[in-house]
Amino acid sequence: MRIARFSIDGNVAFGAIEGDKQDELVLDIIKGIPFADFELSGTKVPVSKVRLLPPVLPNKVVAFGRNYGEHARELGHEVPDAPFAFFKPSTSVIGPGDEIQYPSFSEEVHHEAELAVVIGRMCREVPRERVKDVIFGYTCANDITARDVQRREKQWARAKGFDSSCPLGPWVETDLDASDLTIQLTVNGQQRQLGRTSEMIHSIEDLIVNITEAMTLLPGDVILTGTPAGVGPLNVGDEVAVTIEGIGTLTNKVVKRG
């Protein structure tokens, strides 16, 4: 099931996406929130008539770096023996169609296409065999990075945490085997990144076991699983699109921060 979060006439709701053709998609509005037992209302609205929002509003975004060997090597980094985590604040999250604002303190902003895991229930110290029980679904992400700031400041809070640096969407796919999916990214229609989730050094199970050893995850929290090789610069005016097999396409435009 594809679950979207959207606004219409000033109201925000969740809905289940129905249909296959982009111009014919409709939303069946959900009663309540999707992280508990819910019912479909039967009230349907065309996706073309709503504004899609970030599919979740996470309490925290836990991101894992250098989880694809070729990407680590292209930046001259060693491949870590254990998962390497950092955070992006909730204020960095934007949705499909929202603008990525090029930060004034950077001159080298990069794209990073990633599979995002959405957590469905409160959990801590999750054993490997229970990982699937805590996953709500999957969506597309773009870990926008001020690369020059990342190099200069060493720690990554500003480089990866600035406003609009975490596009998510267009919706959450809840019924998906994410172990071997194609991830690709284009800039102005030209392919920049192409990889598969099976190339991850540390699996989704590894990542969730690792982070829940340290902290509690809440419903709606997001795990970014790393990016394949091919990261590169974005410029004001660019349109960047992340497409993940079985999920869909997340598209955003880069604008000058006003």
Rosetta blueprint (number, residue, H / E / L):
1 M L
2 R E
3 I E
4 A E
5 R E
6 F E
7 S E
8 I E
9 D L
10 G L
11 N E
12 V E
13 A E
14 F E
15 G E
16 A E
17 I E
18 E E
19 G L
20 D L
21 K L
22 Q H
23 D H
24 E H
25 L L
26 V E
27 L E
28 D E
29 I E
30 I E
31 K E
32 G L
33 I L
34 P L
35 F L
36 A L
37 D L
38 F L
39 E E
40 L E
41 S E
42 G E
43 T E
44 K E
45 V E
46 P E
47 V H
48 S H
49 K H
50 V L
51 R E
52 L E
53 L L
54 P L
55 P L
56 V L
57 L L
58 P L
59 N L
60 K L
61 V E
62 V E
63 A E
64 F E
65 G E
66 R L
67 N L
68 Y E
69 G H
70 E H
71 H H
72 A H
73 R H
74 E H
75 L L
76 G L
77 H L
78 E L
79 V L
80 P L
81 D L
82 A L
83 P L
84 F E
85 A E
86 F E
87 F E
88 K E
89 P L
90 S H
91 T H
92 S H
93 V E
94 I E
95 G L
96 P L
97 G L
98 D L
99 E E
100 I E
101 Q E
102 Y E
103 P L
104 S L
105 F L
106 S L
107 E L
108 E L
109 V E
110 H E
111 H E
112 E L
113 A E
114 E E
115 L E
116 A E
117 V E
118 V E
119 I E
120 G L
121 R L
122 M L
123 C E
124 R L
125 E L
126 V L
127 P L
128 R H
129 E H
130 R H
131 V H
132 K H
133 D H
134 V H
135 I E
136 F E
137 G E
138 Y E
139 T E
140 C E
141 A E
142 N E
143 D L
144 I L
145 T E
146 A E
147 R H
148 D H
149 V H
150 Q H
151 R H
152 R H
153 E H
154 K L
155 Q L
156 W L
157 A H
158 R H
159 A H
160 K H
161 G H
162 F L
163 D L
164 S L
165 S L
166 C E
167 P E
168 L E
169 G E
170 P E
171 W E
172 V E
173 E E
174 T L
175 D L
176 L L
177 D L
178 A L
179 S L
180 D L
181 L L
182 T E
183 I E
184 Q E
185 L E
186 T E
187 V E
188 N L
189 G L
190 Q E
191 Q E
192 R E
193 Q E
194 L E
195 G E
196 R E
197 T H
198 S H
199 E H
200 M E
201 I L
202 H L
203 S L
204 I H
205 E H
206 D H
207 L H
208 I H
209 V H
210 N H
211 I H
212 T H
213 E L
214 A L
215 M L
216 T L
217 L E
218 L L
219 P L
220 G L
221 D L
222 V E
223 I E
224 L E
225 T L
226 G L
227 T L
228 P L
229 A L
230 G L
231 V L
232 G E
233 P E
234 L E
235 N L
236 V L
237 G L
238 D L
239 E E
240 V E
241 A E
242 V E
243 T E
244 I E
245 E L
246 G L
247 I L
248 G E
249 T E
250 L E
251 T E
252 N E
253 K E
254 V E
255 V E
256 K E
257 R L
258 G L
